[in-house]
């Protein structure tokens, strides 16, 4: 199938239901057409259907073409979405207090998984330097060559005196003692889509038809069917199962000799995730600060995410030999780590510095913003010290 044939997927005007989105440039449309042709070719080679997890993997990570593999700016106000570190330094300044506690308990290394723009790494290192508690090494596991280069440039520009501490990995070390941080990593991992019916569980996949991608369902395979059946959902329920993130947790557990894994993301425990009123799932797309729920358009130009089922993550971690050290909403975690002290260190009369911090705090902590939707969950191996961020308001009993 030629690139031009599949350029109609995103060529010209956007579909009516996406007409509120900014129109991609000619260059962006051409890029999306190339990725669409690649996906269409794989669908054809697979017999006309691929599961949604594979479609999402290609849309986000196809070498040189996927959303995270290509060069367009993704993070911050000029990108498609804003993460907590991109709001300003308040998030990292506060998180650094939890990091310092772990480092002082003889964890020599910080390993960040998927460091995005590199902003969190830079701000954490700067604050840890001010706390006189730098790690021996700051490792970044980054599969995107483009993002790796951006991260390296940011570190060299802002922290040249600390750049020697930062190293990039393309795969996990066989064995590591570290504090592992994953900020908004799980939500971007491919998910399997399913729907329930009177005839059982069907898996939703993608076909190429009439020069466009369409959803199509097939009977679910054994593993997916078993996972969904365990949820005991009513017929007509559509949602996601996070098999890739489960595999990620198992892999992290097998490589961690000693340490703490701290995952920061938006999501719910299972009883909220699969609530009867959430019967259409949580899949969302982000394009130039706009959110919508159609992953089949703007292929390669938009982020595709799903909320995290923290109950399943906790279960898989326990099965993999990890201890659950804490689970809390982001607001409570940041309060425990001293965000109010960070704010109090700046006088309200110093409006140039105080007002931006206050705005960041509002975004990070408000229940209507990131404060409750975002959670922090931590696991440990051979680590028996309590964690500062969970001393009060730990909600692990809800998982």
Number of C-alpha atoms within 10 A of each C-alpha: 12 13 17 15 14 25 21 16 24 22 20 12 12 17 13 7 9 14 10 11 15 12 16 19 10 11 9 17 22 18 21 29 26 19 26 35 21 20 24 27 15 17 20 15 11 10 9 14 22 23 22 24 22 18 26 26 18 23 30 25 20 20 16 15 23 25 28 26 20 21 15 15 16 24 18 18 14 11 14 20 20 15 18 21 25 20 19 18 21 24 21 23 23 24 22 23 23 19 28 20 16 24 21 12 13 14 21 18 21 26 25 24 20 20 23 25 23 22 23 25 23 24 23 24 25 20 20 21 15 11 12 10 17 23 24 13 16 23 22 26 18 20 19 21 16 16 23 22 14 15 23 16 16 18 21 16 12 14 15 11 10 17 18 12 14 20 13 17 14 12 10 16 12 9 13 19 20 25 23 24 21 17 21 22 18 27 22 20 22 26 27 20 22 25 25 22 13 8 8 13 24 21 21 23 20 23 22 21 11 11 16 17 20 14 15 16 19 14 16 20 11 9 10 19 17 12 13 21 13 8 11 10 17 13 14 12 19 22 21 26 21 23 18 17 22 18 14 16 20 19 14 19 25 15 14 23 16 18 27 29 25 20 21 23 24 23 23 21 19 17 13 15 21 22 13 12 10 13 17 14 20 17 18 16 21 20 19 21 17 13 16 15 14 14 21 21 20 25 29 30 26 25 24 28 23 22 23 29 24 24 19 18 24 23 14 19 23 16 12 15 15 26 19 18 21 23 27 24 26 25 25 22 28 26 18 20 23 18 21 13 11 13 18 11 9 14 11 14 9 9 12 9 13 17 16 15 21 15 13 19 22 16 17 24 22 14 15 11 12 21 21 19 18 23 23 24 25 22 23 24 18 14 17 12 11 12 17 19 27 25 14 12 16 17 15 17 7 14 17
